[in-house]
């Protein structure tokens, strides 16, 4: 069966979500096998609005407007503008390759043949930060003209361009040449930080952008970073909910992979070495970690957790809440110490995965089981931290660029 994602009459935001879902499907550690993605996204959006897991470097928030602004200046609009801009984005890939630092380069492997271009990945964030001032898809942009301004003003609408008028100028030779690569100038970093702070005040993103030091490169999650631990009390409380949820639900993902591993071995597949032994040990290590963090888990205010989650996404259904609560009960009462062999917990996880995946369940679909990579959705939830840590670091380094010159 071939997975097909089609975009018909959808908004820019809907297109962004569909493409991000596809990208997540291609990243085995990020797969949402147990249907908890809506809860994960509540925290991700509360902490880091305007970001996504497939963003990489901060300067893309400037690269894309620079390209589209030049296309508009040359008279392109609508689908023709998009085609022109996509051509320039492909040229940008080669320019960034030649600039040296390729960390986070979108198209590093595929080069100009890349299918998902930076504008697709960053479009929603550009709109969220009001860098893009109109909420339309890229192929619907119509440049500002005197006739358009007059028509808008006739209806009492203040005429404005598609892009923030204060965007710093593109460097000479862009996009064919980008000598500084992903390095933001001080002016670019200050401007981008200002846009983010204006659009996302009071968030963890805003706190990190105004912190005296950038995130630590070795921090694995937002709650592990010293800068995050200095956030305002309200944000630290949300971090506690996110951390407890990440730790607790990781065990359900490990148990699911154990169930898959058992069936994998039973049916004679052998490309993955000893998955049952591996996941039994990982589950035991996770249970020991939960015991070590008993204070976090046992003092966790789950009522406040659910109030926060449901307030920010009322679409989270009863089935999801029931599954999560049953698993959290087992975590808090110590039942997880024998999770690998607990019939009730095994059935809870298996039933949840089958209800989410249906015909695509690895527990029932032998063809999909045969191509199992050995790990599905096992990474601890960190709510886009890897992405945000790099983007915030880029901005801090840009702000300090003159000082270090």
C-alpha positions as CSV (number, residue, x, y, z in Angstrom):
1,X,0.0,0.0,0.0
2,X,1.4,3.4,-1.0
3,X,0.9,6.4,1.3
4,X,-0.4,9.4,-0.6
5,X,-0.9,12.9,0.7
6,X,-2.9,15.2,-1.5
7,X,-3.5,18.9,-1.2
8,X,-6.7,20.2,-2.7
9,X,-8.7,23.2,-1.4
10,X,-6.8,23.6,1.9
11,X,-5.4,26.6,3.8
12,X,-1.7,27.3,4.2
13,X,-2.0,26.0,7.8
14,X,-3.6,22.8,6.8
15,X,-1.0,22.2,4.1
16,X,1.7,22.8,6.7
17,X,0.2,20.3,9.1
18,X,-0.1,17.7,6.4
19,X,3.5,18.1,5.2
20,X,4.8,18.0,8.8
21,X,2.8,14.8,9.4
22,X,4.4,13.2,6.4
23,X,7.8,14.3,7.6
24,X,7.1,12.8,11.0
25,X,6.1,9.5,9.4
26,X,9.5,9.3,7.7
27,X,11.3,9.8,11.1
28,X,10.9,6.6,12.9
29,X,11.6,8.0,16.4
30,X,8.9,10.6,16.0
31,X,6.1,8.4,14.9
32,X,2.9,8.7,17.0
33,X,2.0,5.0,17.2
34,X,-0.2,5.4,20.2
35,X,-2.1,8.6,19.2
36,X,-0.8,11.0,21.8
37,X,0.4,13.6,19.3
38,X,-2.4,16.1,20.1
39,X,-1.2,16.2,23.7
40,X,2.4,16.6,22.6
41,X,1.5,19.4,20.3
42,X,-0.2,21.4,23.0
43,X,3.0,21.7,24.9
44,X,5.1,22.2,21.8
45,X,2.9,25.2,20.8
46,X,2.8,26.6,24.3
47,X,6.5,26.6,24.5
48,X,7.6,27.3,21.0
49,X,4.9,28.7,18.7
50,X,5.8,29.2,15.1
51,X,8.3,26.3,15.1
52,X,8.1,22.8,13.8
53,X,10.3,19.7,14.0
54,X,11.4,20.0,10.4
55,X,12.8,23.5,10.7
56,X,16.5,23.7,11.1
57,X,18.2,27.1,11.1
58,X,17.1,30.6,12.0
59,X,18.3,32.4,8.8
60,X,15.7,30.6,6.7
61,X,13.2,33.0,8.2
62,X,15.1,35.6,6.2
63,X,16.1,33.6,3.1
64,X,12.5,32.9,2.1
65,X,11.2,36.5,2.3
66,X,14.3,37.7,0.4
67,X,13.5,35.4,-2.4
68,X,9.8,36.1,-2.6
69,X,10.3,39.9,-2.3
70,X,12.7,39.8,-5.3
71,X,10.2,37.8,-7.3
72,X,7.5,40.3,-6.5
73,X,9.8,43.2,-7.5
74,X,10.3,41.5,-10.9
75,X,6.5,41.4,-11.3
76,X,5.7,37.7,-10.6
77,X,2.6,36.8,-8.7
78,X,0.4,33.7,-7.8
79,X,1.6,30.4,-9.2
80,X,4.2,32.0,-11.4
81,X,5.8,33.7,-8.3
82,X,5.9,30.4,-6.5
83,X,7.6,28.6,-9.5
84,X,10.1,31.4,-9.7
85,X,10.8,31.3,-6.0
86,X,11.2,27.6,-5.9
87,X,13.8,27.8,-8.6
88,X,15.7,30.3,-6.5
89,X,15.4,28.1,-3.4
90,X,17.1,25.3,-5.3
91,X,19.8,27.7,-6.3
92,X,20.1,28.6,-2.6
93,X,20.9,24.9,-1.7
94,X,24.1,25.1,-3.8
95,X,25.1,28.5,-2.4
96,X,24.7,27.2,1.1
97,X,26.7,24.1,0.3
98,X,29.5,26.3,-0.9
99,X,29.3,28.5,2.2
100,X,30.9,25.8,4.4
101,X,28.7,25.1,7.4
102,X,26.1,22.6,6.3
103,X,24.4,21.9,9.6
104,X,20.7,22.1,9.1
105,X,21.0,22.6,5.4
106,X,17.7,21.6,3.8
107,X,18.7,19.7,0.7
108,X,22.2,18.7,2.0
109,X,21.8,15.2,0.5
110,X,19.4,15.7,-2.4
111,X,20.8,19.1,-3.5
112,X,18.7,21.1,-6.0
113,X,16.5,18.0,-6.5
114,X,15.0,18.3,-3.1
115,X,11.3,17.9,-3.0
116,X,10.2,19.7,0.2
117,X,11.6,23.2,0.0
118,X,12.4,25.6,2.8
119,X,9.4,27.8,2.0
120,X,7.1,24.8,2.6
121,X,8.7,24.1,6.0
122,X,8.8,27.7,7.2
123,X,5.6,29.2,5.8
124,X,3.5,28.8,8.9
125,X,6.2,30.2,11.1
126,X,6.6,33.2,8.8
127,X,2.9,33.9,9.2
128,X,2.9,33.3,13.0
129,X,5.7,35.8,13.5
130,X,4.0,38.3,11.1
131,X,7.1,38.3,8.8
132,X,4.5,37.2,6.2
133,X,1.7,39.7,6.8
134,X,-1.1,37.8,4.8
135,X,-2.5,34.4,5.6
136,X,-2.4,32.8,2.2
137,X,-0.6,29.9,0.6
138,X,2.6,30.7,-1.4
139,X,0.9,30.3,-4.7
140,X,-1.7,32.9,-3.8
141,X,0.5,35.9,-3.1
142,X,-0.4,39.0,-5.1
143,X,2.1,41.8,-5.0
144,X,1.1,45.2,-3.7
145,X,0.1,47.6,-6.5
146,X,-1.5,51.1,-6.6
147,X,-4.8,49.5,-7.8
148,X,-4.8,46.9,-5.1
149,X,-4.0,49.6,-2.4
150,X,-6.9,51.7,-3.7
151,X,-9.3,48.8,-3.6
152,X,-8.3,47.9,-0.1
153,X,-8.5,51.4,1.2
154,X,-12.0,51.8,-0.3
155,X,-13.1,49.0,2.1
156,X,-11.3,50.6,5.0
157,X,-8.4,48.2,5.0
158,X,-5.0,49.6,5.5
159,X,-2.8,48.8,2.5
160,X,0.3,46.8,3.2
161,X,2.7,44.6,1.5
162,X,2.8,40.8,1.8
163,X,6.0,41.0,3.9
164,X,7.0,43.0,6.9
165,X,8.4,46.3,5.6
166,X,11.4,46.3,8.0
167,X,13.0,43.1,6.8
168,X,16.8,43.7,6.7
169,X,18.2,43.7,3.1
170,X,19.5,40.6,1.5
171,X,23.3,40.3,1.1
172,X,24.8,41.1,-2.2
173,X,24.7,38.2,-4.7
174,X,21.9,36.4,-2.8
175,X,20.7,33.6,-3.5
176,X,23.5,32.6,-5.9
177,X,26.1,33.5,-3.3
178,X,25.7,33.4,0.5
179,X,29.1,33.9,1.9
180,X,28.0,34.0,5.5
181,X,25.9,30.9,5.1
182,X,23.6,30.5,8.1
183,X,25.4,33.1,10.2
184,X,23.0,35.9,11.1
185,X,24.3,39.5,11.2
186,X,23.7,41.4,14.4
187,X,21.0,43.4,12.6
188,X,19.3,40.3,11.2
189,X,19.4,38.6,14.6
190,X,18.0,41.6,16.5
191,X,15.2,42.0,13.9
192,X,14.2,38.3,14.0
193,X,14.2,38.2,17.8
194,X,12.0,41.3,17.8
195,X,9.5,39.6,15.5
196,X,9.4,36.5,17.6
197,X,9.1,38.3,20.9
198,X,6.2,40.4,19.5
199,X,4.4,37.3,18.3
200,X,5.0,35.0,21.2
201,X,5.3,37.0,24.5
202,X,5.4,35.1,27.7
203,X,6.4,31.8,26.1
204,X,9.5,29.7,26.8
205,X,10.7,30.8,23.3
206,X,10.6,34.4,24.4
207,X,12.4,33.6,27.7
208,X,15.2,31.8,25.9
209,X,15.6,34.6,23.4
210,X,16.0,37.2,26.2
211,X,18.2,34.9,28.4
212,X,21.7,36.1,29.0
213,X,23.1,32.8,27.6
214,X,22.0,30.5,24.7
215,X,20.8,27.0,25.3
216,X,23.4,24.4,26.1
217,X,24.3,22.3,23.1
218,X,24.3,19.1,25.1
219,X,20.9,19.7,26.8
220,X,18.5,16.9,25.7
221,X,15.2,18.5,26.7
222,X,14.0,22.0,27.6
223,X,13.7,21.1,31.3
224,X,17.4,20.0,31.3
225,X,18.7,23.4,30.1
226,X,19.9,25.9,32.7
227,X,18.2,28.8,30.8
228,X,14.8,27.1,31.0
229,X,15.1,26.5,34.7
230,X,15.2,30.3,35.1
231,X,11.9,30.8,33.3
232,X,9.0,32.4,35.1
233,X,7.1,30.2,37.6
234,X,4.0,29.7,35.4
235,X,6.2,28.4,32.6
236,X,8.2,26.1,34.9
237,X,4.9,24.6,36.0
238,X,4.0,23.8,32.4
239,X,7.5,22.4,32.0
240,X,6.8,20.1,34.9
241,X,3.7,18.7,33.2
242,X,5.5,18.2,29.9
243,X,8.4,16.5,31.6
244,X,6.2,14.1,33.6
245,X,4.1,13.2,30.6
246,X,7.3,12.6,28.5
247,X,8.8,10.3,31.1
248,X,5.6,8.4,31.9
249,X,4.4,7.8,28.3
250,X,7.8,6.7,27.1
251,X,7.1,3.3,28.8
252,X,4.0,2.8,26.7
253,X,6.0,3.3,23.6
254,X,8.6,0.8,24.8
255,X,6.0,-1.8,25.6
256,X,4.4,-1.4,22.2
257,X,7.8,-2.1,20.6
258,X,8.2,-5.1,22.8
259,X,4.9,-6.5,21.6
260,X,6.0,-5.8,18.0
261,X,9.3,-7.5,18.7
262,X,7.7,-10.6,20.1
263,X,5.5,-11.0,17.0
264,X,8.4,-10.2,14.8
265,X,10.4,-13.1,16.2
266,X,7.4,-15.4,16.3
267,X,6.9,-15.0,12.6
268,X,10.6,-15.8,11.9
269,X,11.8,-12.3,10.9
270,X,15.4,-11.8,11.8
271,X,16.7,-8.5,10.3
272,X,16.4,-6.9,13.7
273,X,18.6,-8.5,16.2
274,X,17.0,-9.8,19.5
275,X,14.3,-7.1,19.8
276,X,12.5,-8.9,22.6
277,X,15.6,-8.9,24.8
278,X,16.4,-5.3,23.9
279,X,13.0,-4.0,24.8
280,X,12.6,-6.0,28.0
281,X,15.9,-4.4,29.2
282,X,14.8,-0.9,28.0
283,X,11.5,-1.3,29.9
284,X,13.3,-2.4,33.0
285,X,15.6,0.6,32.8
286,X,12.7,2.9,32.2
287,X,10.9,1.5,35.3
288,X,14.0,2.1,37.4
289,X,14.1,5.7,36.1
290,X,10.5,6.2,37.1
291,X,11.3,5.0,40.6
292,X,14.2,7.4,40.8
293,X,11.9,10.2,39.8
294,X,9.0,9.2,42.0
295,X,8.8,12.7,43.5
296,X,8.1,14.1,40.1
297,X,5.5,11.5,39.1
298,X,3.7,11.1,42.5
299,X,3.3,14.8,43.1
300,X,2.2,15.5,39.5
301,X,-1.1,17.3,39.5
302,X,-2.9,15.4,36.8
303,X,-6.1,17.4,37.1
304,X,-4.2,20.6,36.4
305,X,-2.4,18.7,33.5
306,X,-5.7,17.8,31.9
307,X,-7.2,21.2,32.4
308,X,-4.2,22.8,30.6
309,X,-4.3,20.2,27.8
310,X,-8.0,20.3,27.1
311,X,-8.2,24.1,27.4
312,X,-5.6,24.4,24.7
313,X,-7.1,21.6,22.5
314,X,-10.7,20.7,23.1
315,X,-10.5,18.1,20.3
316,X,-8.6,15.6,22.4
317,X,-11.1,12.8,22.7
318,X,-12.3,10.6,25.6
319,X,-10.6,7.5,24.2
320,X,-7.2,9.3,24.3
321,X,-7.8,10.6,27.8
322,X,-8.9,7.1,29.0
323,X,-5.8,5.4,27.5
324,X,-3.4,8.0,29.0
325,X,-5.1,7.9,32.4
326,X,-5.0,4.1,32.6
327,X,-1.4,4.1,31.8
328,X,-0.6,6.9,34.2
329,X,-2.4,5.0,37.0
330,X,-0.1,2.1,36.4
331,X,3.0,4.4,36.5
332,X,1.9,6.0,39.8
333,X,0.9,2.8,41.6
334,X,4.1,0.9,40.7
335,X,2.4,-1.6,38.4
336,X,4.9,-0.7,35.6
337,X,7.6,-2.7,37.4
338,X,6.2,-5.8,35.7
339,X,4.8,-4.0,32.6
340,X,6.5,-6.4,30.2
341,X,4.4,-9.3,31.5
342,X,1.3,-7.6,32.7
343,X,-1.6,-8.9,30.6
344,X,-3.7,-5.8,31.3
345,X,-1.0,-3.3,30.3
346,X,-0.1,-5.3,27.2
347,X,-3.7,-5.4,26.1
348,X,-4.1,-1.7,26.9
349,X,-1.2,-0.8,24.6
350,X,-2.1,-3.3,21.9
351,X,-5.7,-2.2,21.8
352,X,-4.7,1.5,21.6
353,X,-2.3,0.9,18.7
354,X,-4.8,-1.2,16.7
355,X,-7.5,1.5,17.2
356,X,-5.1,4.1,15.8
357,X,-3.5,2.2,13.0
358,X,-6.3,-0.2,12.0
359,X,-5.1,-2.1,8.9
360,X,-1.7,-0.6,9.3
361,X,-1.1,-2.0,12.7
362,X,2.2,-3.9,12.9
363,X,0.5,-6.2,15.4
364,X,-1.8,-7.5,12.7
365,X,-0.2,-6.6,9.4
366,X,2.5,-9.1,8.6
367,X,3.8,-7.1,5.6
368,X,4.5,-4.0,7.6
369,X,5.9,-6.1,10.4
370,X,8.4,-7.6,8.0
371,X,9.9,-4.2,7.2
372,X,10.0,-3.0,10.8
373,X,13.2,-1.1,11.5
374,X,13.4,-2.1,15.1
375,X,12.2,1.1,16.6
376,X,8.9,2.9,16.3
377,X,8.2,6.1,18.3
378,X,10.6,5.2,21.1
379,X,12.2,8.6,21.5
380,X,11.4,10.6,24.7
381,X,9.1,13.6,23.9
382,X,11.1,16.8,23.9
383,X,8.6,19.1,22.2
384,X,10.7,20.4,19.3
385,X,13.7,21.1,21.5
386,X,16.3,20.1,19.0
387,X,14.9,22.5,16.5
388,X,14.4,25.4,18.9
389,X,17.8,25.0,20.6
390,X,19.5,25.5,17.2
391,X,17.3,28.4,16.1
392,X,17.7,30.3,19.4
393,X,21.4,29.6,19.4
394,X,21.7,31.1,15.9
395,X,20.0,34.3,17.1
396,X,22.2,34.6,20.2
397,X,25.3,34.1,18.1
398,X,24.2,36.7,15.7
399,X,23.5,39.2,18.4
400,X,27.1,38.6,19.7
401,X,28.7,38.6,16.3
402,X,30.2,42.0,16.5
403,X,31.5,41.4,20.0
404,X,33.3,38.3,18.8
405,X,34.6,39.8,15.6
